């Protein structure tokens, strides 16, 4: 099975690549450049934010389909914010729900997700058996991972998100975009986040990016055999 791993930036892509003995080679495709690893793994630094992540992932998926070798799984991976105390710094979160936190409309009565406006979707569900296998192999905690175009920077916003999404464990900027692209191609999706900072007041001194990247590398070292052996018919 071919696997596409989409990260936001090259440093996250490189953290994933370090889990493999062969660093692979850069392969240009229409609109994107992949790092191709052995055994059907491609890594993509898709860009920051849901729109660019969706566009870049869709370009890679389309190129693979036109080549006659479509991907069997798409993984959104990277570092992100964790909701304390459930997702502390350095921990891993695997999404059982990938949810767009800010896709909808503000009204006098509060926020309405786009689904309540009568169209679209705000949540994608990764395969349950795969989520369970990833959690068992890596120690990642399963829960909702939120996607937003703006990183949370206040305690008030963090509390608001948690009240709207009580199962939220982490926050990122790309997962929902990657999931939208995967869904358009009929491919299952997974999201894995290593927690680099708490969701809440913006305090760069409290960030632990190096620790989160190391956790991401370690996770993919355990994850590769799980994903390679996963059978979509198990879900």
C-alpha positions as CSV (number, residue, x, y, z in Angstrom):
1,X,0.0,0.0,0.0
2,X,1.3,3.4,-0.9
3,X,1.2,6.0,1.9
4,X,1.3,9.8,1.5
5,X,2.4,11.7,4.6
6,X,1.6,15.4,4.5
7,X,3.3,17.8,7.0
8,X,3.1,21.6,7.1
9,X,6.8,22.5,6.8
10,X,10.1,20.8,5.8
11,X,11.3,20.4,9.4
12,X,8.3,18.2,10.2
13,X,8.8,16.2,7.0
14,X,12.4,15.7,7.9
15,X,11.5,14.5,11.4
16,X,9.3,11.8,9.8
17,X,12.0,10.9,7.4
18,X,14.5,10.3,10.2
19,X,12.4,7.3,11.3
20,X,13.4,5.5,8.1
21,X,16.9,4.0,7.3
22,X,16.8,5.4,3.8
23,X,16.4,9.2,3.5
24,X,14.9,8.8,0.0
25,X,15.1,11.3,-2.8
26,X,13.3,14.4,-4.0
27,X,10.8,13.8,-6.7
28,X,9.1,16.7,-8.5
29,X,5.5,16.3,-9.4
30,X,3.1,18.8,-10.9
31,X,2.7,21.6,-8.3
32,X,4.6,19.8,-5.5
33,X,7.9,18.0,-4.7
34,X,7.8,14.7,-2.8
35,X,10.5,12.9,-0.8
36,X,10.1,9.4,-2.0
37,X,11.1,6.7,0.5
38,X,11.3,2.9,-0.1
39,X,8.3,0.6,0.2
40,X,5.8,3.1,-1.2
41,X,6.1,6.0,1.3
42,X,6.0,9.6,0.0
43,X,6.6,12.6,2.2
44,X,5.2,16.1,1.4
45,X,5.8,19.4,3.0
46,X,2.3,20.7,2.0
47,X,2.4,24.2,3.5
48,X,0.9,26.0,6.4
49,X,-2.9,26.3,6.8
50,X,-5.8,24.3,5.6
51,X,-6.1,25.8,2.2
52,X,-2.5,25.3,1.0
53,X,-2.4,21.9,2.7
54,X,-5.5,20.8,0.8
55,X,-4.2,22.1,-2.5
56,X,-0.8,20.5,-2.2
57,X,-2.2,17.2,-1.0
58,X,-4.7,17.2,-3.8
59,X,-1.9,17.8,-6.3
60,X,0.1,14.9,-5.0
61,X,-3.0,12.6,-5.0
62,X,-4.0,13.6,-8.5
63,X,-0.5,13.0,-9.8
64,X,-0.4,9.5,-8.2
65,X,-3.8,8.6,-9.7
66,X,-2.7,9.8,-13.2
67,X,0.4,7.6,-12.8
68,X,-1.8,4.6,-12.1
69,X,-0.5,4.2,-8.6
70,X,-2.9,5.9,-6.2
71,X,-2.3,6.2,-2.5
72,X,-4.0,3.8,-0.2
73,X,-3.7,6.1,2.9
74,X,-3.1,9.8,3.5
75,X,-1.5,10.9,6.8
76,X,-1.5,14.4,8.2
77,X,1.4,14.6,10.6
78,X,3.2,17.3,12.5
79,X,3.5,19.2,15.7
80,X,0.7,21.2,17.3
81,X,-0.9,22.6,20.4
82,X,-2.3,20.3,23.1
83,X,-5.2,21.0,25.4
84,X,-4.0,20.7,29.0
85,X,-4.0,18.6,31.0
86,X,-5.1,15.8,28.7
87,X,-2.4,16.4,26.0
88,X,0.8,17.5,27.8
89,X,4.0,18.7,26.0
90,X,5.8,15.9,24.2
91,X,2.7,13.6,24.1
92,X,1.1,12.2,21.0
93,X,-2.5,12.6,19.8
94,X,-4.1,10.5,17.0
95,X,-7.3,11.9,15.7
96,X,-10.5,9.9,15.8
97,X,-12.2,13.0,14.5
98,X,-10.6,15.7,12.3
99,X,-12.7,18.8,12.8
100,X,-12.6,22.3,11.3
101,X,-13.0,24.6,14.3
102,X,-13.9,27.8,12.5
103,X,-15.7,26.7,9.3
104,X,-19.2,28.3,9.6
105,X,-20.9,31.5,10.5
106,X,-21.0,33.8,13.6
107,X,-24.6,34.7,14.5
108,X,-26.3,36.6,17.3
109,X,-26.9,33.3,19.0
110,X,-23.3,32.1,18.6
111,X,-21.2,30.1,16.1
112,X,-22.9,27.8,13.6
113,X,-20.8,25.2,11.9
114,X,-21.3,25.0,8.2
115,X,-23.2,21.7,8.5
116,X,-25.9,23.6,10.4
117,X,-26.1,26.1,7.5
118,X,-27.2,23.2,5.3
119,X,-24.1,22.3,3.4
120,X,-20.5,20.9,3.6
121,X,-18.9,19.0,6.4
122,X,-16.8,20.0,9.4
123,X,-15.6,16.5,10.5
124,X,-13.8,13.6,8.9
125,X,-13.5,10.3,10.7
126,X,-10.3,8.2,10.3
127,X,-10.7,4.4,10.2
128,X,-11.5,3.3,13.8
129,X,-9.4,0.1,13.7
130,X,-6.4,2.1,12.3
131,X,-6.7,4.7,15.0
132,X,-6.8,2.0,17.7
133,X,-3.7,0.3,16.1
134,X,-1.8,3.5,16.0
135,X,-2.7,4.4,19.6
136,X,-1.6,0.9,20.8
137,X,1.7,1.1,18.8
138,X,2.7,4.7,19.7
139,X,1.0,5.4,23.0
140,X,-0.9,8.3,21.3
141,X,-4.1,9.3,22.9
142,X,-7.2,9.2,20.5
143,X,-9.5,12.2,20.4
144,X,-10.6,15.2,18.3
145,X,-7.9,17.2,16.6
146,X,-9.1,20.7,15.6
147,X,-8.0,22.6,12.5
148,X,-8.0,26.4,12.4
149,X,-6.6,29.0,10.2
150,X,-5.5,31.0,13.3
151,X,-3.5,29.5,16.1
152,X,-5.2,30.0,19.5
153,X,-3.4,32.6,21.6
154,X,-5.6,33.3,24.6
155,X,-7.1,31.4,27.4
156,X,-10.5,32.7,26.5
157,X,-10.3,31.2,23.0
158,X,-9.0,27.9,24.3
159,X,-11.9,27.7,26.7
160,X,-14.3,28.5,24.0
161,X,-13.0,25.8,21.7
162,X,-13.1,23.2,24.5
163,X,-16.7,24.1,25.3
164,X,-17.7,23.6,21.6
165,X,-15.5,20.5,21.3
166,X,-15.3,18.7,24.7
167,X,-13.3,15.8,23.2
168,X,-10.7,18.1,21.6
169,X,-7.1,17.1,22.6
170,X,-5.0,19.0,20.0
171,X,-5.1,21.9,17.6
172,X,-3.3,22.2,14.2
173,X,-3.6,24.1,11.0
174,X,-3.6,21.5,8.3
175,X,-5.4,18.3,9.2
176,X,-8.9,19.2,7.9
177,X,-7.4,20.4,4.6
178,X,-5.5,17.2,4.1
179,X,-8.7,15.2,5.0
180,X,-10.8,17.2,2.5
181,X,-8.3,16.3,-0.3
182,X,-8.2,12.7,0.7
183,X,-12.0,12.5,0.8
184,X,-12.2,13.9,-2.7
185,X,-10.0,11.0,-3.9
186,X,-11.8,8.4,-1.8
187,X,-8.7,7.7,0.3
188,X,-8.7,7.1,4.1
189,X,-7.0,9.7,6.2
190,X,-5.2,9.7,9.5
191,X,-3.9,12.6,11.6
192,X,-1.1,12.4,14.2
193,X,0.2,15.3,16.2
194,X,3.1,15.6,18.6
195,X,2.4,18.3,21.2
196,X,4.8,21.2,21.1
197,X,2.9,23.8,23.1
198,X,-0.2,24.2,25.2
199,X,-3.3,25.6,23.6
200,X,-3.9,29.0,25.2
201,X,-1.9,32.2,25.9
202,X,0.9,32.5,23.4
203,X,4.1,32.0,25.2
204,X,7.0,31.0,22.9
205,X,9.3,30.4,25.9
206,X,7.0,27.4,26.9
207,X,7.2,25.8,23.5
208,X,9.1,22.5,23.2
209,X,9.4,22.1,19.4
210,X,12.6,20.0,19.6
211,X,10.9,17.5,22.0
212,X,7.8,17.4,19.8
213,X,9.8,16.7,16.6
214,X,11.8,13.9,18.4
215,X,8.5,12.4,19.6
216,X,7.2,12.5,16.0
217,X,10.3,10.7,14.7
218,X,10.0,8.1,17.4
219,X,6.3,7.6,16.6
220,X,6.9,7.0,13.0
221,X,9.5,4.5,13.8
222,X,6.7,2.5,15.5
223,X,4.0,3.5,13.1
224,X,5.6,2.4,9.8
225,X,4.9,-1.4,10.2
226,X,1.4,-0.6,11.5
227,X,0.4,1.4,8.5
228,X,2.1,-0.9,6.0
229,X,0.2,-4.0,7.4
230,X,-3.1,-2.2,7.8
231,X,-6.0,-3.6,5.8
232,X,-8.7,-1.2,4.9
233,X,-11.2,-4.0,5.1
234,X,-10.6,-4.2,8.8
235,X,-12.7,-1.1,9.2
